[in-house]
Amino acid sequence: MELETEADGKLEAEVQTETIMEMEREVKTQTEGESVERDPESDTRTGEVKRERETEPVRVCVSGSTPLLWRSADLRLVRERMGIVGTLVGSLARQPRQNCRLGRPLQLQLEEARLLKDTGRAVLVKGAESECDDDRVNVEVEESYTKHLQHSYEEQGRLALEEKKRVLERVMTERFRDDALTDQPIRERLSSLKSSFSFPRSAMMVQLCTARARLGYAPVERDWLAADWTLPRDNKQEVRYRVYQDLRQQGYYITSAGKFGGDYLIYPGDPLRFHAHFIAVCVPIKSESPISDFLCLARLGANVKKTILLCSPSETESEGVIYTSIQWSGMV
Amino acid sequence: MADCAGKGPAAACENEDWSSEVLSPSELFAARTRDHKLPARGQKDFLPDGSQRQSEKLRRGLEEHWKLVSEERVERQGSLVKAEWKPKDNVVVLMSPAGKFWQTMGYSEQGKQFLQSEEALYLMECGNVEVFYRELPLSVQEGYELMLSNRTISLQQYQVFSHLKRLGYIVNRFDASAVPSLYERQLNLVQKRDKADRHHRKRKRSRSPSRSKDTPEGQSQTRENTEQKAHEDTMSSREESQNSGSSTCMIPSERAAACSMEVKQGGTSEERSCWWDSPLVPQSEQTQDRQLHSPQRSGLKWDFSRISFPNLGLDCPLTSLQAPDPGLLPSAVPARACDVSAWLQRLNLREERLSRREREQQDRERQYKRGVNEDREVRSCRNWQDYKELLQRRSRQSCRKWPAHLWNEAVKPLTAPGQATSTGDLLQQIGMMQPSRLLDEAAGLVEDSGGMRISFDVYQADTVAEFKKSNPGKPYSRMCVCSFDGPVPDLRTLKRLAFQSGDVPVTYAVVDNGDISFYSFKGFQLPTDCCY
């Protein structure tokens, strides 16, 4: 096996890596499938606020059978604390009409969501499915929204007025430094500014929230039960999950590799800074494949300059996962 | 999390900091002067080495990434179009006038403007439309939850839709009933034609002459005769010409029978060139006279120098014909000089202008095809009977040559020598596999319940200026969305979808965890050796 263990925290700041290792070690000692009562992180963290934010559960929403993350804090947490990368699939707010860089929501692989569930870091949020007959308007919430909007409008109007005043003052001071006579019209404008200034409603800036804002009814949130897992857990899923778990524990970053003909792309560090080294193909330990399959994989790896890694979880949990890499070599 | 788990789900919400992503008025105001450029990404490193430099770069990269990702959409109230989500119909109705997007998206009904759910969601993400539900504005998350369901379209389909829209394509929902059928296309019932096909001016066939002129047994008669008959028919009543050819042909035969005695009596001197010597058998009244018995005397050949065949073609127009030599005519068939100008007008004397393709085909045929008349043995035949005997002799001869071990077994050769008349014919006979096209036998395929479906019509980006929602024309491609985990489309699905799509190619968009790849299948024809 040609993998180097990189559990020595070379990936990110040392503290973070250690935290991940700690967490993973804790996970290993727990039984699978139960949501866990965890003690807050140990002494490395200061402040209760921070502690709470770490233990705050990540909210996973499901669209169809696809798990999505919406809040930026959640995205940041899973990436920096747990090494879960996911894929951004929405439009980017800054430039929505391009495909190079996308924005929220973050789509998770099934293995990533399952890891979140198994470590108890996530809760499942049921979506806001519209009940067709229930078009009743929640009057209280609507009133609070209108108030909020009005407040925002007034504030912005005030800020606009102040800014205009500042502009005029700057004009005055810069241009008519020594001449007190000719800046009279500007002075007059300044004094009458308050009365003559108008800030139309249409000029107000309005936010189009990405994640669910407080306005609106509160959705039902609960711990993720085994019954929510809509997809069948067949053998293939199990094999993939075990490989994912093992690689994640060793500190590798994992994304999906459909376009490369494999199951996962393995990065030695955060995908933002490093290229992928391996293409992982999950193979059940007792399966048989014709040699042509391996030839295809080897060719593929040679073309994209990545090593193909065949991953097979052993029969027993304790023995871990067996890795085999394919290297194309000549007969010398 | 420990706290939350203890208190229960309802309480958990209240503890959450919901408003962390809601911007304050000052932030909103400051967002007017936000930068709209995307930062460029630097080069990646190969291996993590734990250095400070690398970790610093990573930290900065991540900070920039989070800054971009967490940025919220802030728009001027005046530039937003207000809309409302209608869950019953799964559409969004516009409350204020539509903007520029109306050119390619949405539809009108009963005076109101509507958007499909995926269009509305895309416009929400772009920050052009603010959708309300129950008097409150929807966030993008809520938009995804409400507008993407199995009643509208799935998340994967929406991902393909928005991917294409971001690239600039015009994407509409596919409507199977709006695809013009092959028949409609052939009849040109499709409103917009891509390019008018101008066929070459081919030789137009004039109305075929009535049967009396077109004698079935024309083999045995010269043009003269035909013309003469025609002349007779024009003289005769209309009804006669309407009758079946046989009745009119009986006239000459009758007359021939009547005149046979005369001919006999006249004797057949060798000076006069006669068509035939033997008198007509009386029972040939019923049958059309095709029996041209070869004269008993061998060596009697036609002397064409003494027979005049009038040329009525374009190059030598004649309007009057002389009376033919009675010796050339069948016995008892009188003939006289006549004026054929009326009949000439009904002939199609236009020069045949062949298209380039036809000329090329003719050239090719000239190389390979051998005209029958060039065969020496055929030329030595004096009449049809000779020729037929020659053919029979030849087939008998070739039969004798056939080896028994080939032809008497259960498995026989596919073709016999001499059976094929051209190279193409031969290839057809020995061909084991017929070329098949994608749309063969595709008409009757029925969709099974879980099968793949065409989701969208895609029109190209550069047609935006001329695009009309009421008459979009032929799409550039049709999109079928499939998942990476699902099966590869089998031949049956390919045929069914290709047929359903008509003459527009079908593209398969495969969605793999956010990444989209496009595949299409094109029919390929193996080149043929020669065209036939």
Interface residues (C-beta under 8 A of the other chain):
Chain A: E6 D8 G9 K10 L11 E12 A13 S35 E37 R38 D39 P40 E52 T55 E56 P57 C61 S63 G64 T66 L68 W70 R71 S72 A73 L75 R76 R79 E80 T87 L88 V89 G90 S91 L92 A93 R94 Q95 P96 R97 Q98 N99 C100 R101 L102 G103 R104 P105 Q107 Q109 G120 R121 V123 G127 A128 E129 S130 E131 C132 D135 R136 V137 N138 V141 E142 Y145 H151 S152 E155 Q156 L159 A160 P200 R201 S202 A203 M204 M205 V206 Q207 L208 C209 T210 A211 R212 A213 R214 L215 G216 A218 V220 E221 R222 D223 S256 G258 K259 P268 G269 D270 L272 R273 F274 H275
Chain B: M1 A2 D3 C4 A5 P9 A12 C13 E16 W18 S19 S20 E21 V22 L23 P25 S26 L28 F29 A31 R32 R34 D35 H36 L38 K44 D45 F46 L47 P48 D49 G50 Q54 S55 K57 L58 R59 G61 L62 H65 W66 L68 V69 S70 E71 E72 R73 V74 E75 R76 Q77 G78 L80 W85 P87 K88 Y122 M124 E125 C126 G127 E130 Y133 R134 E135 L136 P137 S139 V140 Q141 E142 Y144 E145 L146 L148 S149 N150 S154 L155 Q156 Q159 S162 H163 R166 L167 G168 F484 V510 D512 N513 G514 D515 S517
